Amino acid sequence: MVEFVGLIKVNVVKGTNLAVRDMMTSDPYVILTLGQQSVKTRVIKNNLNPVWNEKLMLSIPDNVPPLKVLVYDKDTFSTDDFMGEAEIDIQALLTAAKAYENSSITEPMQLGKWLASKDNTLVKDSIICLSDGKVKQEITLKLQNVERGELEIELECVPLSQ
């Protein structure tokens, strides 16, 4: 049986300059996978710069896997087309959330930073911060294995108190 150590709330904010998979546009949606769980956003028709602003939630298993992000183009009469992917290491976010879950700190503060480098898919540095008593991280990802596209995501980690 899988033990869970917390919940991750994911706000899939928007896509920018996504790949064309239909004649001149695409009908993108996002699938998030964490371990054996998957959730997906709604499809936004005919848009290469979709704004989902859609909040999804996944349980974090004890052996914390990366959060996988997949973008597809919805097709009616054929298999959906691949539009890119990325992975997010959520271990630092979970560690920060556990460290501050019983904190009485109320003012916003930076808890950590994930630096953009050639070894990851970050467009810019990603800050882990404490805001309104919640541990959050804003991430802009460059989609991989595709000609172009970025995805903006906001994460919030809620540890399960023992």
Stockholm file with secondary structure:
# STOCKHOLM 1.0

chainA/1-162         MVEFVGLIKVNVVKGTNLAVRDMMTSDPYVILTLGQQSVKTRVIKNNLNPVWNEKLMLSIPDNVPPLKVLVYDKDTFSTDDFMGEAEIDIQALLTAAKAYENSSITEPMQLGKWLASKDNTLVKDSIICLSDGKVKQEITLKLQNVERGELEIELECVPLSQ
#=GR chainA/1-162 SS CCCEEEEEEEEEEEEESCCCCSSSCCCEEEEEEETTEEEECCCCSSCSSCEEEEEEEEEEESSCCCEEEEEEECCSSSCCEEEEEEEECCHHHHHHHHHHTTCCCCSCEEEEEECCCTTSCBSSCEEEEEETTEEEEEEEEECBSSSSCEEEEEEEEEECCC
#=GC SS_cons         CCCEEEEEEEEEEEEESCCCCSSSCCCEEEEEEETTEEEECCCCSSCSSCEEEEEEEEEEESSCCCEEEEEEECCSSSCCEEEEEEEECCHHHHHHHHHHTTCCCCSCEEEEEECCCTTSCBSSCEEEEEETTEEEEEEEEECBSSSSCEEEEEEEEEECCC
//
